[in-house]
Amino acid sequence: YGSILVVLPVDQRQDWYIIANTFEEFINKFYESQGDKFWEH
């Protein structure tokens, strides 16, 4: 369907960033990081 984005209420749309291209990729990265917010590192 699309990419997984990280969006903060104060960010402009151009500041949004992709953390995974699929839900499966997101779940795998999240699992590998043991539940940590891997996109903050």
C-alpha distances in whole Angstrom, upper triangle without the diagonal:
4,7,10,12,16,18,21,23,25,23,23,19,20,21,18,17,14,15,12,9,8,9,12,13,13,15,17,18,19,21,23,24,25,23,24,22,22,20,24,26
4,7,9,13,15,18,20,23,20,19,16,17,18,14,13,10,11,9,7,7,8,11,12,12,14,16,17,17,20,21,22,24,22,22,20,19,17,21,23
4,6,10,12,16,18,20,18,18,14,15,15,11,10,6,8,6,4,6,8,11,10,9,12,14,14,15,18,19,19,21,19,19,17,16,14,17,19
4,7,10,13,16,18,16,16,14,15,14,10,9,6,6,5,6,7,7,10,9,7,10,13,12,12,15,17,16,18,16,16,13,13,11,14,17
4,6,10,13,14,12,13,11,12,10,7,6,4,6,7,9,10,11,14,12,10,13,15,14,14,17,18,17,19,17,16,13,13,10,13,15
4,7,10,12,10,12,10,12,9,6,6,7,7,10,12,13,13,16,14,11,14,16,14,13,17,18,16,18,16,14,11,11,8,10,13
4,7,8,7,9,8,10,8,5,7,9,10,13,15,16,16,19,18,15,18,20,18,17,21,22,20,21,18,17,13,14,11,12,16
4,5,5,8,9,12,9,8,10,13,13,16,19,20,19,22,21,18,20,23,20,19,22,24,21,23,19,17,14,16,13,12,16
4,6,8,10,13,11,10,13,16,17,20,21,23,22,25,24,21,23,26,24,22,26,27,25,26,22,21,17,19,17,16,20
4,7,10,12,10,10,14,17,18,21,23,25,24,28,26,23,26,28,25,24,28,29,26,28,24,22,19,20,17,16,20
4,6,8,6,7,10,14,15,19,20,22,23,26,24,21,24,26,23,23,27,27,25,27,24,22,18,19,15,15,18
4,5,5,7,11,14,17,19,20,23,23,27,25,23,26,28,25,25,29,29,27,29,27,25,21,21,18,18,21
4,5,5,9,12,15,17,17,20,21,24,22,20,24,26,24,24,27,28,26,29,26,24,21,21,17,18,21
4,6,8,11,14,17,17,20,22,25,22,21,24,26,24,24,28,28,26,29,27,25,21,21,17,18,20
4,6,10,13,16,17,20,21,24,21,19,23,24,21,22,25,26,24,26,24,22,18,18,14,14,17
4,7,10,12,14,16,17,20,18,16,19,21,19,19,22,23,21,24,21,19,16,16,12,13,16
4,6,9,11,14,15,17,15,13,17,18,16,16,20,20,19,21,19,18,14,13,9,11,14
4,6,7,10,12,14,11,10,14,15,13,14,17,18,17,20,18,17,13,12,9,12,14
4,7,9,10,12,9,7,11,12,9,10,14,14,13,16,14,13,10,9,6,10,11
4,6,7,8,6,5,9,10,8,10,13,13,14,16,15,15,13,11,9,13,14
4,7,8,7,8,11,12,11,13,16,16,17,19,18,18,16,15,13,17,18
4,5,5,6,9,10,11,12,14,15,17,19,17,18,17,15,15,18,20
4,5,5,6,9,10,10,12,14,15,16,15,16,15,15,14,18,19
4,5,5,6,9,10,10,12,14,15,15,16,16,15,15,19,20
4,6,5,6,9,10,11,12,14,14,15,14,12,13,16,17
4,5,5,6,8,10,11,12,11,12,11,10,10,14,15
4,6,5,6,8,10,10,9,12,11,11,12,16,17
4,5,5,6,9,10,10,12,12,11,13,16,16
4,5,5,6,9,9,9,9,7,9,12,12
4,6,5,6,5,7,7,7,9,12,12
4,5,5,6,8,10,10,13,15,15
4,5,8,9,11,9,12,14,13
4,6,5,7,6,10,11,10
4,6,9,9,13,14,13
4,7,8,11,12,13
4,6,9,9,9
4,5,6,8
4,5,6
4,6
4
